[in-house]
Amino acid sequence: MSDPSPWNAAETGAQARKHAPATLRNRYAITHVLRAILPDRGRVLEIASGSGEHVIHFARAFPHLSFQPSDRMADACRSIAAYRAEAGLENIEELHLLDVEAPDWQVGAADAVLCINMVHIAPWRATEALFRGCAKLLPQDGPLYLYGPYIRDDLPTSPSNLEFHALLQSRDPEWGLRNMADMDALAADHGFAKSDLVAMPANNVSLVYRKMC
């Protein structure tokens, strides 16, 4: 099987497995944070799994947990399925076709939710739908883990993040880096509170929100 070529969600191609270069750069740092927040057992839903490389890494790192990858894009779904078949890991469930804005995710249950690098490359209504869906799905104290770049009122935004924000908005005016205060307010509206904020490489952060009731 040939190595996957670098890919982003705007590209298509015949090769099933895709490679998102950022997954190689951030997966160990993300795993370090997840070790402190994921439950000892149960089911973890990943929203917008993308290429599928993250969920393979996490399933290997946390063999005591069951992982449910999901996405809504055809190319991503093919890539996730291909990586899952190649890995042969028993704790990765079959891909679930999921549009976060759908009123019913048809997932069943989850003890934790992961959503990496989606919020800034989707309209704000997708983030609203994410919290709305997680409020229905997660148990009390269940974690919603988010990773990506954000704008913070307490710190200046790095030049690279400002450039990235401008690039995203040039592609779609509804995309762009979100203000963390807006995220916190949205979370509170849906019964979540921020429990952790961890600085990550390349001016990204890990945000952990927990369902309060």
C-alpha positions in Angstrom: 0.0 0.0 0.0 1.4 3.4 -1.0 2.0 6.1 1.6 -0.8 8.7 1.8 0.0 12.1 0.4 -0.6 15.4 2.3 -4.2 16.4 2.1 -6.6 19.0 3.4 -10.4 18.8 3.6 -10.9 21.0 0.5 -9.1 18.5 -1.7 -10.3 15.3 -3.3 -8.6 12.3 -4.9 -8.7 8.7 -5.7 -6.4 7.5 -2.9 -8.5 6.3 0.1 -6.0 7.1 2.9 -5.3 10.8 3.3 -2.6 12.4 5.4 -3.1 15.6 7.4 0.4 16.7 8.4 -0.8 18.5 11.5 -1.8 15.1 13.0 1.9 14.0 13.2 2.9 17.3 14.9 0.2 17.4 17.6 -1.0 13.9 18.4 1.5 13.2 21.2 0.8 16.6 22.9 -2.9 15.9 22.6 -2.6 12.4 24.0 -0.8 13.8 27.0 -3.7 16.1 27.8 -6.3 13.3 27.1 -4.6 11.0 29.7 -5.7 13.4 32.4 -9.3 13.9 31.2 -10.6 10.7 29.6 -12.6 8.2 31.7 -11.1 4.9 32.8 -13.6 3.0 30.6 -16.4 3.7 28.1 -16.9 5.1 24.7 -15.3 8.2 23.1 -16.9 9.9 20.1 -14.7 11.9 17.8 -16.5 14.6 15.8 -15.0 15.5 12.5 -12.3 12.8 12.4 -10.9 14.1 9.2 -8.2 11.8 7.7 -8.7 9.3 10.6 -5.1 9.4 11.7 -5.9 10.8 15.2 -8.4 8.2 16.1 -5.9 5.4 15.2 -3.3 6.9 17.5 -5.7 7.5 20.3 -7.1 3.9 20.1 -3.6 2.6 20.4 -2.8 4.9 23.3 -6.0 4.1 25.2 -6.8 0.4 24.6 -9.3 0.4 27.5 -11.6 2.8 25.7 -13.8 2.3 22.6 -13.5 5.0 20.0 -16.2 6.0 17.5 -14.9 8.0 14.6 -17.2 10.2 12.6 -17.3 12.7 9.7 -19.7 14.1 7.1 -17.3 14.4 4.1 -17.0 11.5 1.6 -13.2 11.7 1.3 -12.7 11.8 5.0 -15.0 8.8 5.5 -13.1 6.8 2.9 -9.8 7.7 4.6 -11.1 6.8 8.1 -12.4 3.5 6.9 -9.1 2.7 5.2 -7.0 3.5 8.2 -9.3 1.5 10.5 -9.1 -1.5 8.2 -5.3 -1.3 8.1 -4.9 -0.9 11.8 -7.2 -3.8 12.7 -7.8 -2.4 16.2 -10.8 -3.9 18.1 -11.5 -0.8 20.0 -12.3 1.4 17.0 -15.9 1.2 15.9 -17.1 1.4 12.3 -17.2 4.9 11.0 -20.4 6.9 11.7 -21.6 9.4 9.1 -22.4 12.4 11.2 -23.2 16.0 10.4 -22.8 18.0 13.6 -25.7 20.2 12.6 -28.1 17.4 12.3 -30.8 17.4 15.0 -30.2 13.8 15.9 -26.7 12.4 15.8 -27.9 8.8 16.1 -24.9 7.9 18.2 -26.5 6.2 21.1 -24.2 7.1 24.0 -20.7 8.5 24.7 -18.7 9.1 27.8 -16.4 11.7 26.2 -16.3 13.7 23.0 -13.3 14.9 21.0 -13.4 17.6 18.4 -10.0 18.6 16.9 -9.5 21.5 14.5 -13.1 21.9 13.5 -14.4 25.0 15.2 -12.4 27.4 13.1 -13.1 25.7 9.7 -16.8 25.6 10.1 -19.6 28.3 10.5 -20.3 29.4 14.1 -23.6 27.5 13.9 -21.6 24.3 13.7 -20.0 25.1 17.1 -23.5 25.9 18.5 -24.7 22.5 17.2 -21.7 20.8 18.7 -22.5 22.0 22.2 -26.2 21.4 21.7 -25.5 17.8 20.7 -23.0 17.1 23.4 -25.5 18.4 26.0 -27.9 15.7 24.9 -25.2 13.0 24.7 -22.8 13.3 27.5 -23.3 12.3 31.1 -22.8 14.6 34.0 -19.1 15.6 34.2 -18.5 14.1 30.8 -15.7 16.0 28.9 -15.9 17.7 25.6 -12.3 18.2 24.4 -11.5 20.9 21.8 -8.2 21.6 20.2 -7.1 24.4 17.9 -6.2 28.1 17.7 -8.3 30.7 19.5 -8.4 34.4 20.2 -8.1 35.3 23.9 -8.8 38.5 25.6 -6.1 37.9 28.2 -3.3 37.3 25.7 -2.2 39.0 22.4 -3.0 36.9 19.3 0.2 35.7 17.7 1.0 37.0 14.2 0.8 33.5 12.7 -2.7 33.0 14.1 -3.8 36.4 12.8 -2.5 35.4 9.4 -4.3 32.1 9.7 -7.5 33.8 10.6 -7.3 36.1 7.6 -6.6 33.2 5.3 -9.6 31.3 6.6 -11.9 34.2 6.2 -10.7 34.7 2.7 -11.8 31.2 1.9 -15.1 31.5 3.7 -16.3 34.6 5.7 -18.1 32.3 8.1 -14.8 30.6 9.1 -12.1 31.9 11.4 -10.6 31.7 14.9 -13.2 32.0 17.6 -12.9 34.1 20.7 -12.5 32.0 23.8 -14.9 34.2 25.8 -17.6 33.4 23.2 -16.8 29.7 23.5 -17.2 29.9 27.3 -20.5 31.8 27.0 -21.8 29.3 24.5 -20.7 26.4 26.7 -22.5 27.9 29.7 -25.7 28.3 27.7 -25.7 24.5 27.2 -24.8 23.5 30.7 -21.0 23.2 30.3 -18.2 24.8 32.3 -14.5 25.0 31.2 -12.4 22.8 33.4 -9.0 22.9 31.7 -7.1 25.2 29.4 -3.7 23.9 28.2 -1.3 25.8 26.0 -0.2 23.6 23.1 2.5 23.8 20.4 2.2 26.2 17.5 0.0 28.6 19.3 -2.9 26.2 19.8 -4.7 25.3 22.9 -6.6 22.4 24.5 -10.0 23.4 25.9 -11.9 21.0 28.1 -15.6 21.6 28.9 -17.5 19.4 31.3 -21.2 18.9 31.4 -22.4 20.3 34.8 -25.9 18.7 35.0 
